[in-house]
Amino acid sequence: MVWIESIVLLVLGFVLGILIIVKGNDNAMYYLGFFLYVPVSQFLFTPIYKLTGGYTYYSPMLLGYMANDTQIDLHSGTSFDHLFVLRKYPSGTPLRNRILLYHLEGLLRLIQLIEEKRIPESVNIVGTSYFFNDRTLLKLGFQIEKASLLYRINLLINGIDLFWMYSLSQGKLAIPTLWYAKKASIEGNQLVQSKPQLHAFYQHLQAKQAKL
């Protein structure tokens, strides 16, 4: 049943894309529809990416895109995940803390997989975002640098999705500073060494969330 639903959504996504292209041949203005198509397709394609291994989830809101033994490119959950995982949490601080908890759970899960030798210690773990806390990541052993131009352009293309998800986490309309996104990276063995700090941070945030 899950496969059937995923394929139906996949076909729907392709049909919408083809429709824009066909209409665009008659009127170029229709090509502007791709700005709306990007967030819609991201939503529609999430289930099939998950089933086929394109997305590897380490927690409900932290996934690796095309993860392999050499590199794991981490991303926060998609709009599909926001709808089905986070809909019970009120916007603002409770939602923001819950997302962070899921991110920490994902990192702790990665550490567990490395400790169990299911992922090599030499794996390079990277993530690019516009809301990193540089000080915290540096303490955990991450290296931080400016995101590549290509990645920043990709964030801008996904701006509609990122805008509404960021606004929900802030509890108000808020524009994310996508152009100033940063890239954080760490090797698997270094991430394992940061396990005590990550676990302590997770417990602290969990206790804080319970009081809200």
N, C-alpha and C positions, 0 to 999 in steps of 0.2 A: 504493500500500500504506500509506503514511504517513497519507494522508487517511482511509482506511478505519479504521485503528486509532484515529485521533483522533476520528472520528465515533462509533465504538463506545464509547469512553470517555466522550464527551459524553452519549450516550444513557443510559449506565449512571448517570452523575451525576444526570441529570434524573429517572430512575426512582427512585433512592434518595430524592431530595428530595420527589417526589410521594408516595412510600410513607410518609414521615414525616408529611406533611400529612394523608393519609387516616387513618392510625392515630391522629393527634392529635385528629381529630374525635371519635373514640370515647373516647380517654383522653389528657387534656392532658399527662400525664407523657411521652408520646412526643415532645413538642416539645423536650424536653431533648436529644433526639438531634441537634438542630441544632449543638450544641457539638462533636459528633464529625463531623457532616456537613461543617462548614466546612473542616477540614483535608483530609478525603477529597475533597471537590469541588475544592479548590485543586489537588490532585494530578491528578485526572481531567481537569480543564479546561485544564491547562497546554499540552498539545500543540495543541489547537484554537485557543487564544489566540495561540500562536506562528505558526501557519499563516495565520491571518486578519489578522495585524498588530496585534492587541490588545497583544501583547508584542513589543517590538523589542529584540533582544539585541545589546549592544555587546561582550560577552564571554560565555563560558559561564555566568557567575554575576552578571552585571549587566544588567538590562533596564530599558527605559522603558515605562511603562504608558500606552497611548493617546498616544504621542509625536506631536507636531506641530511646526510651525515657530515656534510661540509659546512652548510650554513642554514640557519633558521631565521627567517625574516618575520618578526613578530608584528601583529596588527591587533588593534582593539576590535571587538565584535562589530559586525555589520548592522545595517538598519533592521534586517530580519531578526538578528539576535536581540537588538534593543526592544523590538516589539514583543517578542515571545519570552524573553528572559527578565527584562527590567520593568515591565508594565505595572507590576504591583508596588513599585517603589515610588514615593513622591519625588517630584523634581527638586532640584537644589542640593543641599548638603547630603541628605540621605542617599540620593541617587549617585552623587559623585563619590561618596565613600564606598558604596556597594560596588561600583565599577572598579575602584582602586583595590578593593578586597579581592575581586575576581582576578585582577591583574597579578596580585601577589600570589594568589592560589596557583595561577598558571606558572609563575616563576618557580614556586616550590615544587610543582609537579615536574617541571623540567629538571630540577635538581635531582629529584627522585629517579627519573629515567636515566640520568647520567650516572648516578650512584649504582644503579642496577645494570650498568653497561649496555643499556638499550640504545643509548646515544653516546657517541665518542666524546671524551673530555676535550678533544681538540676542536669541537664544533664552534663555529663563530655565530654568536647570537646577536642579532641587530634589531633595532626598532627605531622608527622615525615618527616624531610627533611634535605638536606645537604646545604641549602643556607639561613637558618634563620639568621636574624639580631638579635642577642641575646639582645642587648641593647634596641631595639625598643619593642620587645616582653615582656621583663621584665617590661618596663614602662607601658605596657597595662595590666599587671597583670598575664601574663602567667608564669607558672613554667617550667623550662627547665632542662632536664636531658639527659644523653646519651641514644641513641636508643638501644633497645634490640638486642642481637646477631641475633636472628631469623629475625628481621626486616631488619637489615643491610645485611644479606645474601639475603633476598628478593630483596633489592635494587640492589645488584650485579647481581642477575639473570636477572633483568630488565635493565641491564647496557647499552645495545645497544640503546634502546629507550631513556633512560635518557641522554646518550651521545649526540645524535643528537639534542634533544630538548634543552639541556643545551648549546650546541654550537651555535644554532640559537639565543638564548637569549643573548649570549655574542658577537655575530657578528664575531666569529672566531672558529676554532677548539679548544675545551676546554674539559678537562677531569674533571667531577664532583668528589668531594671528598666524595664518597658514604660511605666509611667505617667510616667516622667521622660524620655521620648523627646524628641529635639530635631530641629528642621528646619534644614537647611543649604541655602543657595541661592547661585548665582553666575551671572552672565551669560556667554554663550558667548565673547565677546572676552576677558573676564577669565580664563576657563579656559585659553584659548590662551596667555595670558601666563604661566601657571603651568606650562607644558610642561616647561621645564628642571628644575624642582624635582620634578615628578611622575616624570619619567624617571629622575632620580637616585635617588629613593626606591624606584622599581621595581627598578632594578639592585641597590641595596643589599639589598632584601628577597629578591631572586632569589638573590643570592650567599649570603645567610643561610640560605635554604631548602635550598640545595644541600649545606650542611654537616650538615643534620639526618639 
